[in-house]
Amino acid sequence: MVNNTEEINNREDILGYPISTLSKGQCVDEILTWIENGLKGKYFVCANPHSLEVAKADHVFSKAIKNADLIVPDGVGILIGSGLLGGAIRKRVTGSDIFWGVSSALNSKNGFSVFFLGSTEENLARIEDKMKYDFPNINVLGAYSPPFKAEFSDEEDFLMIEAVNRVKPDILWVGMTAPKQEKWIYKNKNKLDVKLMGPVGAALDFYTGSAKRSSVFFQKAGLEWLPRFLREPRRMWKRNLVSNPRFLLRIIGQRFNNQQSQF
């Protein structure tokens, strides 16, 4: 099959989104370059079939994804979609991959700082303690647990932004779940005095063990979603039984359109 996928600067078009074709290590290296060069207001997002389906009906979420400096392929459905389109994406890059990769690299360099936004106060305390053990050379400047609600008020946004800007961390890790975290970053990125904003969702819970990530076997088999679906069917059914099939149908439509454009 002729590759009709647009590939510009290690990106390829999947349903109108420029998804990265870089490996996990290359994604981490690109992000480290932003941080070390002192760039401000950069952010990445993790794309999966469910998030792209949600974004179809959520204009702000769609803009938040498209305007990200890096969109990594988090979700085996993205790999399948890339394959159907003749693309080059072969491995997932998850929020946990980025969190661990960037943290490990910065820990070896010294002098960098982070702030955590999201999750519960109890889990944030665990994160701070664990960071001291795992990454002792990274300075954890603080953490903030926002209200658990769908939308924040202007006052709540102000308090979060003020808490971050008061200490000016290099990295702001955000764990509010999608699409809230990506929309919040997109809305406030120009107000935040940070180099990198990383919406990593459940990665912060996986880091402390407050939420269990699927075993390495399921991760490598492309079935990380299955144990989570079996544990939380009410929360995960729409993602797996509705969003994934719709995503693949749209991918087939894109493939057909790409083929038609060759004639």
DRENBALO-987776 format. One record per residue (C-alpha): x, y, z; residue number from 1; residue in one letter. Coordinates in Angstrom, 3 decimals, padded with zeros to 6 digits. Layout:
! DRENBALO-987776
+----------+----------+----------+-----+------+
!       xx !       yy !       zz ! seq ! type !
+----------+----------+----------+-----+------+
!        X !        Y !        Z ! NUM !    a !
...
+----------+----------+----------+-----+------+
This chain:
! DRENBALO-987776
+----------+----------+----------+-----+------+
!       xx !       yy !       zz ! seq ! type !
+----------+----------+----------+-----+------+
!  000.000 !  000.000 !  000.000 !   1 !    m !
!  001.231 !  003.493 ! -000.793 !   2 !    v !
!  001.798 !  005.538 !  002.338 !   3 !    n !
! -000.661 !  008.409 !  002.139 !   4 !    n !
!  000.002 !  009.573 !  005.687 !   5 !    t !
!  001.481 !  013.033 !  005.972 !   6 !    e !
!  004.836 !  012.862 !  007.783 !   7 !    e !
!  006.375 !  016.231 !  008.614 !   8 !    i !
!  008.983 !  016.599 !  011.350 !   9 !    n !
!  008.327 !  013.084 !  012.678 !  10 !    n !
!  004.571 !  013.569 !  012.794 !  11 !    r !
!  001.803 !  011.827 !  010.855 !  12 !    e !
! -001.797 !  012.779 !  010.256 !  13 !    d !
! -004.332 !  010.658 !  012.103 !  14 !    i !
! -007.852 !  012.072 !  011.825 !  15 !    l !
! -006.411 !  015.550 !  011.452 !  16 !    g !
! -004.069 !  015.344 !  014.456 !  17 !    y !
! -000.262 !  015.413 !  013.985 !  18 !    p !
!  000.689 !  012.360 !  016.060 !  19 !    i !
!  004.366 !  011.821 !  016.860 !  20 !    s !
!  006.183 !  008.922 !  015.213 !  21 !    t !
!  009.118 !  009.221 !  017.632 !  22 !    l !
!  010.097 !  006.446 !  020.006 !  23 !    s !
!  009.696 !  006.794 !  023.762 !  24 !    k !
!  013.336 !  007.805 !  024.148 !  25 !    g !
!  013.145 !  010.314 !  021.306 !  26 !    q !
!  010.011 !  011.912 !  022.792 !  27 !    c !
!  011.781 !  012.281 !  026.140 !  28 !    v !
!  014.828 !  013.782 !  024.393 !  29 !    d !
!  012.669 !  016.333 !  022.566 !  30 !    e !
!  011.002 !  017.381 !  025.818 !  31 !    i !
!  014.374 !  017.631 !  027.597 !  32 !    l !
!  015.569 !  019.954 !  024.829 !  33 !    t !
!  012.671 !  022.320 !  025.564 !  34 !    w !
!  013.492 !  022.342 !  029.264 !  35 !    i !
!  017.257 !  022.725 !  028.910 !  36 !    e !
!  016.863 !  025.526 !  026.351 !  37 !    n !
!  014.726 !  027.455 !  028.830 !  38 !    g !
!  011.667 !  027.555 !  026.575 !  39 !    l !
!  008.437 !  028.574 !  028.297 !  40 !    k !
!  004.884 !  027.302 !  027.947 !  41 !    g !
!  005.572 !  024.021 !  026.134 !  42 !    k !
!  003.252 !  021.075 !  026.630 !  43 !    y !
!  002.587 !  017.578 !  025.331 !  44 !    f !
! -000.572 !  015.472 !  025.301 !  45 !    v !
! -001.236 !  011.740 !  025.185 !  46 !    c !
! -003.608 !  010.702 !  022.400 !  47 !    a !
! -005.699 !  007.538 !  022.343 !  48 !    n !
! -008.832 !  006.545 !  020.406 !  49 !    p !
! -011.162 !  007.607 !  023.225 !  50 !    h !
! -009.616 !  011.070 !  023.578 !  51 !    s !
! -009.830 !  011.684 !  019.832 !  52 !    l !
! -013.459 !  010.600 !  019.846 !  53 !    e !
! -014.254 !  012.895 !  022.777 !  54 !    v !
! -012.455 !  015.731 !  021.003 !  55 !    a !
! -014.718 !  015.276 !  017.983 !  56 !    k !
! -017.584 !  016.730 !  020.037 !  57 !    a !
! -015.495 !  019.017 !  022.272 !  58 !    d !
! -014.045 !  021.931 !  020.316 !  59 !    h !
! -011.835 !  023.209 !  023.139 !  60 !    v !
! -010.400 !  019.753 !  023.780 !  61 !    f !
! -009.705 !  019.355 !  020.065 !  62 !    s !
! -007.834 !  022.676 !  020.004 !  63 !    k !
! -005.909 !  021.706 !  023.132 !  64 !    a !
! -004.681 !  018.544 !  021.420 !  65 !    i !
! -003.901 !  020.142 !  018.054 !  66 !    k !
! -001.990 !  023.024 !  019.639 !  67 !    n !
!  000.208 !  020.785 !  021.781 !  68 !    a !
!  003.923 !  020.864 !  021.007 !  69 !    d !
!  003.984 !  017.072 !  020.987 !  70 !    l !
!  001.161 !  014.511 !  020.691 !  71 !    i !
!  002.333 !  011.061 !  021.739 !  72 !    v !
!  000.562 !  007.826 !  020.720 !  73 !    p !
! -000.864 !  006.521 !  023.988 !  74 !    d !
! -003.253 !  003.720 !  023.071 !  75 !    g !
! -002.892 !  000.586 !  020.988 !  76 !    v !
! -005.723 !  001.835 !  018.766 !  77 !    g !
! -003.445 !  004.642 !  017.550 !  78 !    i !
! -000.909 !  002.028 !  016.468 !  79 !    l !
! -003.614 !  000.067 !  014.642 !  80 !    i !
! -004.871 !  003.248 !  012.996 !  81 !    g !
! -001.378 !  004.203 !  011.884 !  82 !    s !
! -000.875 !  000.736 !  010.402 !  83 !    g !
! -004.135 !  000.927 !  008.465 !  84 !    l !
! -003.045 !  004.282 !  007.072 !  85 !    l !
!  000.389 !  003.015 !  006.103 !  86 !    g !
!  002.034 !  005.006 !  008.867 !  87 !    g !
!  005.141 !  004.496 !  010.978 !  88 !    a !
!  003.875 !  004.375 !  014.569 !  89 !    i !
!  004.708 !  000.998 !  016.044 !  90 !    r !
!  004.976 !  001.510 !  019.810 !  91 !    k !
!  002.934 !  003.322 !  022.433 !  92 !    r !
!  004.309 !  006.257 !  024.412 !  93 !    v !
!  002.347 !  006.705 !  027.636 !  94 !    t !
!  002.149 !  009.446 !  030.230 !  95 !    g !
!  003.997 !  007.155 !  032.633 !  96 !    s !
!  006.769 !  006.686 !  030.048 !  97 !    d !
!  007.229 !  010.451 !  029.761 !  98 !    i !
!  007.036 !  011.030 !  033.518 !  99 !    f !
!  009.647 !  008.376 !  034.312 ! 100 !    w !
!  011.887 !  009.226 !  031.363 ! 101 !    g !
!  011.984 !  012.965 !  031.997 ! 102 !    v !
!  012.335 !  012.552 !  035.769 ! 103 !    s !
!  015.184 !  010.054 !  035.426 ! 104 !    s !
!  017.061 !  012.307 !  033.006 ! 105 !    a !
!  016.628 !  015.461 !  035.094 ! 106 !    l !
!  017.623 !  013.647 !  038.260 ! 107 !    n !
!  021.017 !  012.936 !  036.687 ! 108 !    s !
!  021.511 !  016.572 !  035.726 ! 109 !    k !
!  020.647 !  018.334 !  039.019 ! 110 !    n !
!  019.154 !  021.792 !  039.476 ! 111 !    g !
!  015.646 !  021.166 !  038.099 ! 112 !    f !
!  012.334 !  021.561 !  039.890 ! 113 !    s !
!  008.761 !  020.278 !  039.636 ! 114 !    v !
!  005.269 !  021.021 !  040.929 ! 115 !    f !
!  002.334 !  018.604 !  041.055 ! 116 !    f !
! -001.231 !  019.695 !  040.326 ! 117 !    l !
! -004.137 !  017.273 !  040.667 ! 118 !    g !
! -004.951 !  014.075 !  042.551 ! 119 !    s !
! -005.828 !  013.960 !  046.255 ! 120 !    t !
! -003.869 !  015.594 !  049.059 ! 121 !    e !
! -003.066 !  012.138 !  050.401 ! 122 !    e !
! -001.660 !  010.936 !  047.080 ! 123 !    n !
!  000.255 !  014.173 !  046.545 ! 124 !    l !
!  001.952 !  013.647 !  049.913 ! 125 !    a !
!  002.919 !  010.141 !  048.777 ! 126 !    r !
!  004.286 !  011.551 !  045.523 ! 127 !    i !
!  006.476 !  014.060 !  047.345 ! 128 !    e !
!  007.867 !  011.360 !  049.645 ! 129 !    d !
!  008.487 !  008.942 !  046.778 ! 130 !    k !
!  010.150 !  011.613 !  044.632 ! 131 !    m !
!  012.684 !  012.251 !  047.411 ! 132 !    k !
!  013.625 !  008.585 !  047.281 ! 133 !    y !
!  013.481 !  007.934 !  043.514 ! 134 !    d !
!  014.720 !  011.304 !  042.240 ! 135 !    f !
!  016.570 !  013.020 !  045.117 ! 136 !    p !
!  018.214 !  015.589 !  042.835 ! 137 !    n !
!  014.877 !  016.989 !  041.628 ! 138 !    i !
!  013.488 !  019.761 !  043.780 ! 139 !    n !
!  009.764 !  019.263 !  044.477 ! 140 !    v !
!  008.579 !  022.822 !  045.045 ! 141 !    l !
!  005.013 !  021.980 !  045.986 ! 142 !    g !
!  001.722 !  020.313 !  045.170 ! 143 !    a !
! -001.890 !  021.417 !  044.913 ! 144 !    y !
! -005.069 !  019.346 !  045.037 ! 145 !    s !
! -007.833 !  021.176 !  043.140 ! 146 !    p !
! -011.557 !  020.614 !  043.716 ! 147 !    p !
! -012.962 !  017.455 !  042.129 ! 148 !    f !
! -015.434 !  019.022 !  039.713 ! 149 !    k !
! -016.007 !  019.207 !  035.974 ! 150 !    a !
! -015.287 !  022.925 !  035.636 ! 151 !    e !
! -013.261 !  025.328 !  037.769 ! 152 !    f !
! -014.365 !  028.845 !  038.650 ! 153 !    s !
! -012.181 !  031.834 !  037.771 ! 154 !    d !
! -011.204 !  032.097 !  041.424 ! 155 !    e !
! -010.179 !  028.429 !  041.546 ! 156 !    e !
! -008.112 !  028.872 !  038.372 ! 157 !    d !
! -006.454 !  031.926 !  039.916 ! 158 !    f !
! -005.517 !  030.053 !  043.087 ! 159 !    l !
! -003.972 !  027.189 !  041.131 ! 160 !    m !
! -002.016 !  029.496 !  038.832 ! 161 !    i !
! -000.843 !  031.576 !  041.796 ! 162 !    e !
!  000.348 !  028.470 !  043.659 ! 163 !    a !
!  002.444 !  027.423 !  040.664 ! 164 !    v !
!  003.825 !  030.847 !  039.743 ! 165 !    n !
!  004.779 !  031.589 !  043.322 ! 166 !    r !
!  007.549 !  028.986 !  043.116 ! 167 !    v !
!  008.243 !  028.958 !  039.327 ! 168 !    k !
!  008.981 !  025.258 !  038.738 ! 169 !    p !
!  010.626 !  023.975 !  035.584 ! 170 !    d !
!  007.913 !  021.347 !  035.157 ! 171 !    i !
!  004.247 !  021.274 !  036.090 ! 172 !    l !
!  002.905 !  017.713 !  036.176 ! 173 !    w !
! -000.896 !  017.739 !  035.924 ! 174 !    v !
! -003.012 !  014.759 !  036.942 ! 175 !    g !
! -006.668 !  015.737 !  036.564 ! 176 !    m !
! -007.694 !  013.114 !  033.938 ! 177 !    t !
! -008.674 !  013.913 !  030.357 ! 178 !    a !
! -010.091 !  016.084 !  028.939 ! 179 !    p !
! -010.100 !  018.410 !  031.955 ! 180 !    k !
! -006.320 !  018.518 !  032.335 ! 181 !    q !
! -005.580 !  019.234 !  028.668 ! 182 !    e !
! -008.265 !  021.929 !  028.481 ! 183 !    k !
! -007.000 !  023.549 !  031.674 ! 184 !    w !
! -003.448 !  023.674 !  030.355 ! 185 !    i !
! -004.563 !  025.052 !  026.990 ! 186 !    y !
! -006.662 !  027.729 !  028.688 ! 187 !    k !
! -003.966 !  028.813 !  031.145 ! 188 !    n !
! -000.639 !  028.029 !  029.446 ! 189 !    k !
!  000.185 !  031.685 !  028.800 ! 190 !    n !
! -000.414 !  032.554 !  032.459 ! 191 !    k !
!  001.876 !  029.881 !  033.889 ! 192 !    l !
!  005.553 !  030.608 !  034.541 ! 193 !    d !
!  006.849 !  027.115 !  033.718 ! 194 !    v !
!  008.907 !  025.506 !  030.979 ! 195 !    k !
!  006.891 !  022.316 !  030.557 ! 196 !    l !
!  003.312 !  021.313 !  031.336 ! 197 !    m !
!  002.679 !  017.590 !  031.335 ! 198 !    g !
! -000.888 !  016.255 !  031.578 ! 199 !    p !
! -000.218 !  012.686 !  032.676 ! 200 !    v !
! -003.554 !  011.743 !  034.262 ! 201 !    g !
! -003.474 !  008.430 !  036.073 ! 202 !    a !
!  000.335 !  008.227 !  035.804 ! 203 !    a !
!  000.564 !  010.011 !  039.149 ! 204 !    l !
! -001.677 !  007.388 !  040.747 ! 205 !    d !
!  000.300 !  004.606 !  039.076 ! 206 !    f !
!  003.505 !  006.170 !  040.408 ! 207 !    y !
!  002.438 !  005.874 !  044.049 ! 208 !    t !
!  000.519 !  002.627 !  043.605 ! 209 !    g !
! -002.807 !  004.182 !  044.589 ! 210 !    s !
! -004.066 !  002.882 !  041.228 ! 211 !    a !
! -002.779 ! -000.368 !  039.789 ! 212 !    k !
! -001.370 ! -000.370 !  036.265 ! 213 !    r !
! -001.810 ! -003.513 !  034.197 ! 214 !    s !
!  001.103 ! -005.938 !  034.225 ! 215 !    s !
!  003.996 ! -005.690 !  031.769 ! 216 !    v !
!  002.602 ! -008.744 !  029.967 ! 217 !    f !
! -000.651 ! -006.933 !  029.134 ! 218 !    f !
!  001.238 ! -003.727 !  028.284 ! 219 !    q !
!  003.486 ! -005.500 !  025.773 ! 220 !    k !
!  000.571 ! -007.453 !  024.323 ! 221 !    a !
! -001.324 ! -004.240 !  023.620 ! 222 !    g !
! -004.015 ! -005.283 !  026.107 ! 223 !    l !
! -003.333 ! -002.893 !  028.984 ! 224 !    e !
! -006.949 ! -001.783 !  028.726 ! 225 !    w !
! -008.351 ! -005.262 !  029.432 ! 226 !    l !
! -007.596 ! -005.630 !  033.190 ! 227 !    p !
! -008.787 ! -002.053 !  033.779 ! 228 !    r !
! -011.985 ! -002.793 !  031.874 ! 229 !    f !
! -012.584 ! -005.928 !  033.963 ! 230 !    l !
! -011.900 ! -004.020 !  037.205 ! 231 !    r !
! -013.990 ! -000.950 !  036.306 ! 232 !    e !
! -016.534 ! -001.970 !  033.626 ! 233 !    p !
! -018.954 !  000.867 !  034.413 ! 234 !    r !
! -016.275 !  003.502 !  033.919 ! 235 !    r !
! -014.434 !  001.878 !  031.032 ! 236 !    m !
! -017.228 !  000.387 !  028.879 ! 237 !    w !
! -017.818 !  003.463 !  026.752 ! 238 !    k !
! -014.114 !  003.930 !  026.075 ! 239 !    r !
! -013.627 !  000.337 !  024.926 ! 240 !    n !
! -016.975 ! -000.637 !  023.427 ! 241 !    l !
! -018.038 !  002.661 !  021.840 ! 242 !    v !
! -015.067 !  004.971 !  021.255 ! 243 !    s !
! -012.657 !  002.366 !  019.908 ! 244 !    n !
! -014.997 !  001.018 !  017.179 ! 245 !    p !
! -015.987 !  004.553 !  016.144 ! 246 !    r !
! -012.335 !  005.553 !  015.960 ! 247 !    f !
! -011.505 !  002.603 !  013.703 ! 248 !    l !
! -014.452 !  003.390 !  011.419 ! 249 !    l !
! -013.153 !  006.930 !  011.043 ! 250 !    r !
! -009.670 !  005.591 !  010.307 ! 251 !    i !
! -011.114 !  003.386 !  007.544 ! 252 !    i !
! -012.853 !  006.484 !  006.185 ! 253 !    g !
! -009.559 !  008.404 !  006.184 ! 254 !    q !
! -007.821 !  005.531 !  004.405 ! 255 !    r !
! -010.546 !  005.469 !  001.741 ! 256 !    f !
! -010.276 !  009.246 !  001.263 ! 257 !    n !
! -006.493 !  009.006 !  000.994 ! 258 !    n !
! -006.837 !  006.330 ! -001.683 ! 259 !    q !
! -009.414 !  008.370 ! -003.596 ! 260 !    q !
! -007.096 !  011.393 ! -003.588 ! 261 !    s !
! -004.498 !  009.364 ! -005.506 ! 262 !    q !
! -006.796 !  009.206 ! -008.554 ! 263 !    f !
+----------+----------+----------+-----+------+
